[in-house]
Every structure is written in C-alpha cells, then in structure tokens.
C-alpha cells in the first residue's frame, strides 16, 4: 500500500509540476522552469523513502545484533 501511495504521489507531482513548468521559463540543471527544482526534489525524496522502506528492517536487525554483542562483550577484552 505504501508503494502505491509513493508511486501515485510521484506521478501526481510530475504531472502537477510539468503543468507549472510551462508558467516559468527558467532553466535549471538542463530542465526548463522553476518547477524542475521541486520535481527533482520530489523524485529524490520518493526514491529515498522507497529504498529506506526496503532496507529499514535490515538496519534495525543489524543495530539490534550490534547492541546485543556490545552487551555480551561489555568490559571484556577481545
């Protein structure tokens, strides 16, 4: 469900800012219009949220394993 909302939001954002793009004639990073800045940030944010959704559980598992190991070996020299 989260993936659908991210993709839907990305598509709506691209459509909205491509319409706004015609109102402004500023070139930014090779794209025309001030809305390209917002569209780029929106796309990058959606990609980051999507990727963090996949790796968040692994980051949590690795953090718990490291925490357990520090509790086990606390005060002991390796």
C-alpha positions as CSV (number, residue, x, y, z in Angstrom):
1,X,0.0,0.0,0.0
2,X,2.9,2.3,0.8
3,X,4.4,1.7,-2.6
4,X,1.2,2.6,-4.4
5,X,0.9,5.8,-2.5
6,X,4.6,6.7,-3.2
7,X,4.2,6.0,-6.9
8,X,0.9,7.8,-7.1
9,X,2.3,10.8,-5.3
10,X,5.3,10.8,-7.6
11,X,3.1,10.6,-10.7
12,X,0.7,13.4,-9.5
13,X,3.8,15.5,-8.6
14,X,5.3,15.1,-12.0
15,X,2.0,16.0,-13.7
16,X,1.4,19.0,-11.5
17,X,4.9,20.4,-11.8
18,X,5.1,19.8,-15.6
19,X,2.0,22.0,-15.8
20,X,3.6,24.6,-13.6
21,X,6.8,24.2,-15.7
22,X,5.1,26.0,-18.6
23,X,4.4,29.0,-16.5
24,X,8.1,29.7,-15.7
25,X,10.9,29.9,-18.3
26,X,14.0,29.4,-16.0
27,X,16.5,26.7,-17.0
28,X,17.8,24.7,-14.1
29,X,20.1,21.6,-14.4
30,X,19.1,21.3,-18.1
31,X,15.4,21.4,-17.4
32,X,13.2,24.4,-18.2
33,X,11.2,26.0,-15.5
34,X,11.5,26.7,-11.8
35,X,9.3,23.7,-11.1
36,X,12.1,21.4,-12.2
37,X,13.7,22.0,-8.8
38,X,10.6,20.9,-7.0
39,X,10.1,17.9,-9.3
40,X,13.8,16.8,-8.8
41,X,13.4,17.1,-5.0
42,X,10.1,15.2,-5.1
43,X,11.6,12.4,-7.2
44,X,14.7,12.1,-5.0
45,X,12.5,12.1,-1.9
46,X,10.2,9.4,-3.2
47,X,13.2,7.2,-4.2
48,X,14.8,7.6,-0.8
49,X,11.6,6.8,1.0
50,X,11.0,3.8,-1.2
51,X,14.6,2.5,-0.7
52,X,14.5,3.1,3.1
53,X,11.3,1.0,3.2
54,X,13.3,-2.0,1.9
55,X,16.4,-1.6,4.0
56,X,14.9,-0.3,7.2
57,X,14.3,-3.8,8.6
58,X,17.9,-4.8,7.8
59,X,19.2,-1.6,9.5
60,X,17.1,-2.4,12.6
61,X,18.3,-6.1,12.6
62,X,22.0,-5.1,12.3
63,X,21.5,-2.5,15.1
64,X,19.9,-5.0,17.4
65,X,22.7,-7.5,16.7
66,X,25.4,-4.9,17.4
67,X,23.6,-3.8,20.6
68,X,23.4,-7.4,21.8
69,X,27.1,-8.0,21.1
70,X,28.1,-4.9,23.0
71,X,26.0,-6.1,26.0
72,X,27.6,-9.5,25.8
73,X,31.2,-8.3,25.4
74,X,30.9,-5.2,27.6
75,X,34.0,-5.0,29.8
76,X,35.7,-8.0,28.1
77,X,38.7,-7.5,26.0
78,X,38.6,-9.2,22.6
